């Protein structure tokens, strides 16, 4: 795995060689080297290991995705800010199955670093809302849920948001006690 600066340096060197090929009259070689340098520029903005981890997650292969993410040894130096957000987002998704405290940390880092897609940010906030609700922080959960609903412009998460709202309503409804001691006392007094 190359550092993000090394990727840019490689792209510039290859592009410079492409210009040299154009100057020498080798147009086909120049075009090929320009395309090759654009691959390194693309990989600067979209990390190859994060892309491979996303592909593994689409197939529900959590172990494979974790393997690809573990290849990123120093995310702060190897990744741009948005890539660090996605690194934390993917780790949060995988850890949420086993450890909610650690998943909450990853999702909060992902939200603070930022994610480029609105539906990814909505998913991160929805997961944070679920974690907050399970920890009985209802106001924080409602706030995060409304933010997730605003970010979900294409209604990709509409069912999950609706289900979370229903669960919150069920948890907030006070349980009615039928045949409670107070009503039994009132019944005895009315019989006398």
C-alpha positions in Angstrom: 0.0 0.0 0.0 1.4 3.3 -1.0 1.2 6.5 1.0 -1.1 9.1 -0.5 1.8 11.5 -1.3 3.7 8.7 -3.1 0.7 8.1 -5.3 0.7 11.8 -6.4 4.5 11.7 -7.0 4.1 8.6 -9.1 1.3 10.2 -11.1 3.4 13.3 -11.7 6.4 11.4 -12.8 4.4 9.2 -15.2 2.6 12.3 -16.6 6.0 14.0 -17.1 7.2 10.9 -19.0 4.0 11.0 -21.0 4.8 14.6 -22.0 8.3 13.5 -23.0 6.7 10.7 -25.2 4.5 13.3 -26.9 7.5 15.5 -27.5 9.4 12.6 -29.1 6.5 11.9 -31.4 5.3 8.7 -29.7 1.6 9.7 -29.4 0.3 6.2 -28.5 2.8 5.8 -25.7 2.0 9.3 -24.4 -1.7 8.5 -24.3 -1.0 5.2 -22.5 1.1 6.9 -19.9 -1.5 9.7 -19.3 -4.1 7.0 -18.7 -1.6 5.2 -16.3 -1.0 8.4 -14.4 -4.8 9.0 -14.1 -5.1 5.6 -12.3 -2.7 6.8 -9.6 -4.7 10.1 -9.3 -7.9 8.0 -9.0 -6.3 5.8 -6.3 -5.3 9.0 -4.4 -9.0 9.9 -4.0 -10.4 6.4 -3.8 -8.2 4.0 -1.8 -7.9 0.6 -3.4 -8.3 -1.3 -0.1 -11.4 0.5 0.9 -12.9 -0.2 -2.6 -12.1 -3.9 -2.2 -13.6 -3.9 1.4 -16.8 -2.4 0.0 -16.9 -5.2 -2.6 -16.5 -7.8 0.1 -19.3 -6.2 2.2 -21.7 -6.3 -0.8 -21.3 -10.0 -0.7 -21.8 -10.1 3.1 -18.2 -11.3 3.5 -17.3 -9.5 6.8 -14.1 -11.5 7.3 -12.8 -10.6 3.8 -13.7 -7.0 4.2 -11.9 -6.9 7.6 -8.8 -8.5 5.9 -8.7 -5.7 3.3 -9.1 -3.0 5.9 -6.4 -4.5 8.1 -3.9 -3.9 5.2 -4.2 -0.2 5.9 -1.6 0.1 8.6 -1.5 3.9 9.2 -4.9 5.3 8.1 -4.0 8.9 9.1 -1.0 9.1 6.7 -2.2 6.8 4.0 -5.7 8.1 3.5 -7.3 11.4 2.7 -9.9 12.9 5.2 -13.0 11.4 3.4 -11.2 8.0 3.1 -10.5 8.0 6.8 -14.2 8.6 7.3 -15.0 5.6 5.1 -12.4 3.5 6.9 -14.1 4.3 10.2 -17.5 3.8 8.7 -16.6 0.3 7.4 -15.0 -0.7 10.7 -18.1 0.5 12.5 -20.4 -1.6 10.3 -18.3 -4.7 10.9 -17.8 -4.2 14.7 -21.5 -3.3 15.3 -22.3 -7.0 15.2 -20.2 -7.7 18.3 -19.2 -4.6 20.2 -21.6 -1.6 20.3 -19.2 0.7 22.3 -16.4 0.3 19.7 -18.9 0.7 16.8 -20.2 3.9 18.3 -16.6 5.2 18.4 -16.0 4.3 14.8 -19.3 5.8 13.6 -18.7 9.1 15.5 -15.3 9.3 13.9 -16.8 8.7 10.5 -19.4 11.4 11.0 -16.8 13.9 12.2 -14.4 13.2 9.3 -17.2 13.2 6.8 -18.5 10.9 4.2 -19.0 11.9 0.6 -22.3 10.3 0.0 -25.4 11.5 1.8 -26.9 8.0 2.2 -23.7 6.8 3.8 -23.9 9.6 6.3 -27.5 8.8 6.9 -26.6 5.1 7.5 -23.9 6.1 10.0 -26.3 8.4 11.8 -29.0 5.7 11.8 -26.6 3.3 13.4 -25.6 5.9 16.0 -29.3 6.5 16.7 -29.8 2.8 17.3 -26.8 2.6 19.6 -28.0 5.7 21.5 -31.5 4.3 21.8 -30.2 1.0 23.1 -28.1 2.9 25.7 -31.3 4.7 26.8 -30.3 8.1 25.4 -33.6 8.8 23.7 -33.2 12.5 22.9 -29.9 11.9 21.2 -31.4 9.0 19.3 -34.3 11.1 18.1 -32.0 13.9 17.0 -29.8 11.5 15.1 -32.8 9.8 13.6 -34.2 13.1 12.3 -30.8 14.0 10.8 -30.6 10.6 9.1 -34.1 11.1 7.7 -33.1 14.5 6.2 -30.0 13.0 4.7 -31.9 10.1 3.1 -33.2 12.0 0.1 -33.8 8.9 -2.0 -35.7 7.0 0.7 -33.1 4.2 0.7 -33.4 3.9 4.5 -37.0 4.8 4.8 -38.1 1.3 6.1 -35.3 1.2 8.7 -36.1 4.7 9.9 -39.8 3.9 10.1 -39.0 0.7 12.1 -36.7 2.6 14.5 -39.4 5.3 15.1 -42.0 2.6 15.9 -39.6 1.0 18.3 -39.0 4.3 20.0 -42.8 4.9 20.3 -43.4 1.5 21.8 -40.6 2.1 24.4 -42.1 5.4 25.4 -45.7 4.3 25.8 -46.3 3.7 29.5 -47.5 0.2 30.3 -51.0 0.0 31.6 -51.6 -2.2 34.6 -55.0 -3.9 34.4 -56.3 -5.0 37.8 -53.9 -2.8 39.6 -54.3 -2.5 43.4 -55.9 1.0 43.2 -58.7 -0.2 40.9 -59.3 -3.2 43.1 -59.7 -1.0 46.1 -62.2 1.2 44.3 -64.2 -1.8 43.3 -64.4 -3.0 46.9 -65.6 0.4 48.1 -68.3 0.5 45.4 -69.6 -2.9 46.4 -70.1 -1.8 50.0 
